[in-house]
Amino acid sequence: MPIETEVKIRIDNIEGLRKKLRSLGFKLHARRVFESNTIFDTADKMFRQKGELLRLRRAGRDALITFKGPARDGPHKSREEIEATVSDAGSMQEIFSRLRLEPAFKYEKYRTEYKRPGSSGIVTADETPIGDFLELEGAPDWIDSTARKLGYSPSEYIVKSYGALYFEYCHEHGIEPSHMVFEHRPTAKK
């Protein structure tokens, strides 16, 4: 099965990141697009308990179903990933509903992708409601080398999901968690 290996790094200056990527020979691979992601689970949270994930992503006109297996231990987030494009996200969501899978968490972001010609790894710049993140996906050596060239060290690697980061953010800021979406900003706990 295909294995996804990646890390996230929190960034403060997304424009500075873009300039640095260009200076290192990275080219725009996919223009900035709005992504809406819905994580599905059973009523008893079976996927979550097993460390698995089932996601329906809408990105522009595209829709993608992703299954991710449990993460493996290590300095990089590495896990089985199976993806399939779907032509009708609404119908797919209805199929999930009929299979008794429920939306468990929703998160949104704007994503821009970069690649260096001749390189197999991909760099994404993610703008989220909880801040901006760089994501490096590829072989572990490529991730470490690219991070170093961009001025980051392994101590800055984040291997948590956006869901885990969102719940940490809410806890740190005294916000009642809901979904990580732009139009419904979390409100402070009373």
URTA-V743268 format. One record per residue. D_LAST is the distance of its C-alpha to the last C-alpha in Angstrom with 1 decimal. Layout:
BEGIN
D_LAST
D_LAST
END
This chain:
BEGIN
46.5
45.1
42.9
40.2
39.8
37.2
34.8
32.0
31.7
28.9
30.4
29.6
32.5
33.3
36.2
37.7
37.5
39.4
42.1
42.5
42.9
45.6
47.3
47.6
49.1
46.2
46.4
44.0
44.1
41.5
40.0
36.3
34.9
31.6
30.7
28.6
28.4
27.5
27.7
29.1
29.3
30.5
28.3
28.9
28.0
31.6
31.7
28.7
30.2
33.4
32.0
33.3
31.9
32.9
31.9
32.8
32.8
33.5
34.8
36.5
39.1
39.2
37.6
37.8
37.1
36.6
36.8
36.0
37.2
35.7
35.5
38.3
37.9
38.9
38.0
37.6
35.7
38.5
38.5
40.5
39.7
41.3
40.8
42.3
42.1
41.5
42.7
40.2
36.6
35.7
38.5
37.5
34.0
35.6
37.9
35.0
33.5
36.9
37.0
33.8
31.8
28.3
26.2
24.0
22.6
23.2
23.6
25.3
27.3
30.3
33.2
36.5
39.2
42.0
45.2
48.1
51.4
53.1
49.9
48.2
44.7
42.0
39.4
36.3
33.9
30.6
28.0
24.6
21.1
20.4
23.7
27.4
29.5
33.3
34.5
38.0
39.6
43.2
45.3
43.9
46.7
45.9
42.2
43.0
45.7
43.6
40.6
43.0
44.7
41.3
40.6
38.2
38.8
37.9
35.3
33.2
33.5
30.5
31.4
28.0
27.2
24.9
22.7
22.5
22.0
19.1
17.3
18.1
16.9
13.4
13.4
14.8
12.4
9.1
9.1
8.9
12.8
14.8
18.1
19.4
20.6
21.3
20.7
17.2
15.2
12.2
8.9
6.4
3.8
0.0
END
